[in-house]
Amino acid sequence: MSIKKLTLLHSNDLHGDMEEEKIDDSYVGGLSRLSGYVHKVRREEENVVYALAGDMFRGSIIDSEFKGLSTVELMNLVGPDVTCLGNHEVDYGVAHLLFLEKCATFPIVNANFYMRSPRRRLFNPEIILNVGGIKILFIGILTEAALLEIKKDTLFGTLVNIEEARDEVGRIINSYKTVDIDLTVLLTHIGFEEDKKLAAMLDPDWGVDIIIGGHTHTYITEPAVVNDILVVQAGTGSDQIGRFDLTIDMDKNCIKDYTWQCVPINDTTAPKDDVLEEVLGGYKDITDRKYNTILTRFRKPLTHPDRWAESELGNLFADILWKQLGTDFVLLGSGSIRKEVLGEAVTLQDLLEIFPFDGKVHAARIPGRVLKNAILYMCRDELFDKNHTEFYQFSSNLRLIYDYATKNIVSLALNGGPVDDNRIYTVAMQDFHYKNITKCLGVDTDSLENFERARIISTSDFDIIREYFETHASIDSRVDGRITILNAPKAD
């Protein structure tokens, strides 16, 4: 029996998490220590691969200021062996993404992002790495959320469901049947639960061994095993890294044995990368000079600990838009708030990092009965699995009581009175959520009045919040029961 050992490191959803944080007496995370750990393992082990499962971009002011170019330069120093696309890779536009790919010294694989006509992939669908004689096939699969981001662009498309993704994987693997592949890995960005569904649908004869995923920021303590496929994800950011130590049976082209752990990245486990630290410092000096200006001060730090629940920051941002825009109510995309804490002092940099998706705001006309159906869609079972759903923060005049046990709305009130099924209300929604209202809230656009001609009431939701912060002091917010879920299932 011919046996070889392989160490497979993996990250996902880094989201521009470049700087370390001091927590108690330890320094945690940051690209410098993440890079230090990767290079340390490369020195210690003979056969090492580092893979990244999407969403390098968005989340830091440095990434936003340089539109991902800073992130690519820094990741070139970390040196992943292979990456796949995530939904936020298209945030700066498809053309810019193709430019960034040219700047990257690491390969980006994706099998299902293509031009519609002629139908041609924009990226290589796969790569075979030969690591110490071990041949590893990596295939990249993208989340359908990317299609939402570029919905108005008719030039590009992506496979949008699991069945099509499965078929694409099969076609690629079948084309390599004559190659002696020892390990097959899917790099995906479709979410942990979707990864498990995909694993269950794959033909065992295709020989997929591992799925390394992203998108749902899922922390696990051990791999899920579905259809004899190991499914993993490593949370979000640079505070940890996934690590497989694999024993490969080279005769049977399969995993003989493995261990997996989620390794914390801190001053105990990971040294700093001095070269990366110097480059990062140069970027940080530029953004600090430009953005380290205090806008306002909160009475206390405000939090957004869970994007699938009402939060202090969600209430604050929704109320600011409501007060400034004058619509009947506001539905604010909870995922547009990208960090868990803001304040007590709030700088422009802080605001840009926690609310980075600057965009238009639409005033949509929606009947009360359609609003109720949208709320029911938001509260469907997937919400409680925190899987592939959009959740919304409400302005303070909109109040919901929902019963999970009966799957019904107990009450939905606006300004103290019940929402009228037949009345037309005006709701303010961010550009992304309005353009994708069917996907995000299950709303058939035919049920909205003048959907295509909805009025744009602001070209920048960010400007509204920034202006409010600059003109108000001692700001406070609290969770006040705008969204009440009765009989909610307990978290695992």
PyMOL commands that set and color helices and strands:
alter all, ss='L'
color gray80, all
select helices_A, chain A and resi 31-44+61-65+69-78+87-90+94-103+145-149+162-174+192-201+204-206+274-291+312-325+334-336+348-354+368-378+381-385+431-435+437-441+445-447+451-453+461-471
alter helices_A, ss='H'
color red, helices_A
select strands_A, chain A and resi 3-11+21-23+26-28+48-53+82-84+108-109+113-115+120-121+126-131+134-141+156-158+183-188+210-212+224-226+229-232+240-249+254-264+294-297+302-303+329-333+341-342+345-347+361-367+392-394+398-403+408-414+417-418+424-430+455-458+483-486
alter strands_A, ss='S'
color yellow, strands_A
deselect
rebuild
show_as cartoon
